[in-house]
């Protein structure tokens, strides 16, 4: 009887030990966390980045959107994209939506350089950092402004026209007046044209700011001048879409290729016109570099890291950190070594 009690006691002790250590009688773990094996860590939540585009009507903004999305996903970020389609109210509402999605950083291409200040204020109030992408928001104090050197773009276009057509009547088709880039480009070409104007070598027939960068408006402007029998030797267009509209109007008067036309963005149609000889030059802006830079900076902002940007530019009220990428003048002779070499446009598409 005593023997049975002793065996029973030993059995109870073994059960307790097995329970405490997690072993069964066969030496197999029955709990879920054996010693010396780390528990699986929960996945770190992705950083959310919002992208608000003022428009997608021009080809270049489609390039920006696609590259920004790709770069963000490569970096492991979660990205949300909205297109305001040139509507200020829609852009404000869309950014509200992005903030509600929990974004940490907003990459903003403002439709209107002044009205977008309300968007920046709203984002900052929600604790969201703002990168003004390619277009500067005025009087808003964005956290960072990334762009190309727009004044240099204006200088490059003006130098190309003067070299090809140093005398005669010029027409200037600026971009939208509510886009700060248009004003910076004007500063650039004014600095080049001023001396020739003073000497009477060139005359600016008209200097037109195209509402919303609409090609239809640029076409009508050139068509009206030609109908009025104005003699035009050169057209400086704010971008390749406006340049294309000008060339379309000129072609109806058999002047395409006879009037020097310049633009910017290295659009596919513009590159084809360089080959055909109807457009003198375009300014190539390596968008992949700008987009990659924007995503790198957005991730640094989200992680509260130093940006390492020391240049500043005035937005009219604040000095904001500013970093730019140098644009490249492209004509028929260096098209292959720039736009096509970088893969920005496909050679077969250009030389179809």
Secondary structure as UniProt FT lines:
FT   HELIX           2..21
FT   TURN            25..26
FT   TURN            35..36
FT   STRAND          48..53
FT   HELIX           59..74
FT   TURN            75..76
FT   STRAND          78..83
FT   TURN            85..86
FT   HELIX           88..100
FT   TURN            101..102
FT   STRAND          105..108
FT   TURN            113..116
FT   HELIX           117..125
FT   TURN            126..127
FT   STRAND          129..133
FT   TURN            138..139
FT   STRAND          144..148
FT   HELIX           150..164
FT   STRAND          168..174
FT   TURN            177..178
FT   HELIX           180..198
FT   TURN            199..200
FT   STRAND          202..209
FT   HELIX           211..213
FT   HELIX           215..227
FT   TURN            228..229
FT   STRAND          234..237
FT   HELIX           240..251
FT   TURN            252..254
FT   TURN            257..258
FT   STRAND          259..264
FT   HELIX           268..276
FT   STRAND          281..284
FT   HELIX           287..302
FT   TURN            303..304
FT   STRAND          312..314
FT   STRAND          319..325
FT   STRAND          328..330
FT   TURN            332..335
FT   HELIX           336..340
FT   TURN            341..343
FT   HELIX           347..350
//
